[in-house]
Amino acid sequence: MRIVLTRRDDAPAWMALVSPLIAVALTLLSGAVMFALLGLDPLKALGVYFISPISDGWALQELAVKATPLILISVGLSLCYLSNNWNIGAEGQFVMGAIFGGWVAIATHGAANGPWVFPAMMLAGMLGGAALAMIPAILKTRLSVNEILTSLMLVYVAELLLDWLVRGPWRDPKGFNFPQSVMFDKEAQVMRLMADGRINLGTPIAIIVVVIAAIMMARTLKGFEIRLVGAAPRAARFAGFDEKRLTWTVFAISGALAGLAGIIEVSGTMGQLQPSVSPGYGFTAIIVAFLGRLNPIGCLIAGVVLAITFIGGENAQISLRLPLDVTRVFQGMLLFYVLACDAVLNYRIALVRTGGAAA
């Protein structure tokens, strides 16, 4: 006997909207059970995780800062996944964007610079992320190499390169031998929207990217091409669409958005390069993309939801004395339930006898 999944042709459209909501509810229920097993009050613990991150104005600003990179990366990943290209290396592209953009800040440090510095950093960051993303794209189209493996392995290349740079050539000579670069000049830091606040220009940039991506997917030929190549590649070839060129395009866009997120994070939140510049945004954005149904507007909403888990995890470390790994457990459960709900709601489960008919 073996299990076979057959797609439901009569699945109503509302299931696509209900499935993520069910997944979130199951994640909360499982989290409550987990907290109870740890000897904690489930309601209090869930409140720390999901209520405290939206409890006041300062918390909402921090939420926007955390959600910005998740939204930017997930929008790019959704374009890849819709076209049946599996970019798993957004974490490395995020880091490479921070490296390229950080190089501009370090190269101009201490000079009399103008307002052109930060735009140059953003452009360099996008080029760095796109350049790293093009490696698995070219290997896939030219040599038929699996893009999942190559994009994932390049994450470690980018992280080790950053580690070497901040411990070696880019180490701050006045930094008391700590592995970090110099603090970026004011011109090399992303502008704050409020003088005494945390929210910066990266948040409206992310919203603009979401709007542009939503219009492109709904109203342009390129959006139709992305959907058609992913859903029916044979029909796309008959229509004259170039699948290889589209692969390069979506990988370049995805890498550029991840690189943009990287330089915004470094120049806005940290103000310098350090051995580690990401708490796992590139990997978490994969969950965001699927929770958002590979839709730019959905990615915006899902990015806020996952950002709440990041901040809630930090709060839990302080008030509940829980390790940060509990946050990853939450995120992993959420992805599991999203995929499980999709499978149950969109597919029928059939038992098939070996060499026989379905039961």
Secondary structure, 3 states (H helix, E strand, C coil): CEEEEEECCCCCCHHHHHHHHHHHHHHHHHHHHHHHHCCCCHHHHHHHHHCHHHCCHHHHHHHHHHHHHHHHHHHHHHHHHHCCCCCCCHHHHHHHHHHHHHHHHHHCCCCCCCCCHHHHHHHHHHHHHHHHHHHHHHHHHHHCCCHHHHHHHHHHHHHHHHHHHHHCCCCCCCCCCCCCCCCCCHHHCCCECCCCCCCECHHHHHHHHHHHHHHHHHHCHHHHHHHHHHHCHHHHHHCCCCHHHHHHHHHHHHHHHHHHHHHHHHHHHHCCCCCCCCCCHHHHHHHHHHHCCCCHHHHHHHHHHHHHHHHHHHHHHHHCCCCCHHHHHHHHHHHHHHHHHHHHHHEEEEEECCCCCEC
